[in-house]
C-alpha cells in the first residue's frame, strides 16, 4: 500500500483517501477503489525520482552484510542518487524498509476500520476524507488503539521531508468532507457521493433529506442557508453546485420536515438511493467522533 496526498478540496481542504491499494507515487493517502468524485478538481503531488525509487523497493529487507552492500552499490549506480549518496546510506534504506512495512500495516488497519464503521465494501467502495472528517477518522483510529508509526529521522532526511504525519495539514478545521465511491456491481451502476458538513451543526437522531434540485420552496431556503454559512465556503472549495448541475444534491436537515435546520449537504452522482439510505447515518457517526 502506498502513501500519497490527494487533495479532493482544491482550495481550503486537503484529503486523505484510503481505499484499495494501487499505484506507487502516493504521498499522504492510499488510492481509492474508483476515481474521485466528479464534483471537484483533484490535485496530485508526486514524489521525487529518488523517493519513487525508494518507494518502489521491496517492503521487506533483511538487514545483512550482503544486503547493506547491495544498498550501498544501488545508491552509487541508480541515476540521480549518486549526488545524494550521503542521504541514501544502507542504514537509512534499511530503516525505510522497516518503517514502510509498519506504515503499510497501519494504513491497512485504518482502512479496514473505516470500512467496518461505515458499512463499506472493500471490493466495491473507496473513500476519501478531508478537514473535520479526517479528524474524526483519526480519532476513530486512536480510539481503537491504532497509532501511526513515526518516520525515523534518517528516513525523513533521505526522502527530504520533515517526517510529518500522514494526517498533518489535512485534518482539522470546522468543516469536513467525506467521499464514498461505488464501483459498478452487476446491474448496479457506479457513482459517488460527497458529504459536506460543519462540525458546529450537530445532527439529531431524527433527520431528513431535502432535494435541492426539485424540492421547491424548502429547497430554496435550505440552499440559501448553505450558501450563507461555512458550508457554502466548503461547497465553493469543491467547485460549487447549482440546481442546473448534472449531479443531484440534498440538504441533510434535522427533523422530518427540515425545520430543525441544515446540518450537512450531500452531492450525488448516480447513487441517489445509497445517498438517501446512508448519508445521514455517516454524518451522525462522523460528528460523534468529533469532541
Protein Blocks (a to p, Z undefined) as FASTA:
>chain_A
ZZddddfbfklpccddddddedjkbfkbccdfbdcdfkbccddddddfklmmmmmpcfbd
cddfklmmmmmmmmmmmghklmmmmmmgfklmmmmmmmmmmmmmmmmmmmmmmmmmnopa
fklpccddehjllmmmmmmmmmnopacddddfklmmmnopghiafkgokggcjbdcdddd
dddehjbccddddddddfklccdfbdcdddfklnojmlmmmmmmmmmmmklmmmmmnopa
afkbmbdcddddehjklpnopabdcddehilmmmmmmmmmmmmmmmmmpZZ
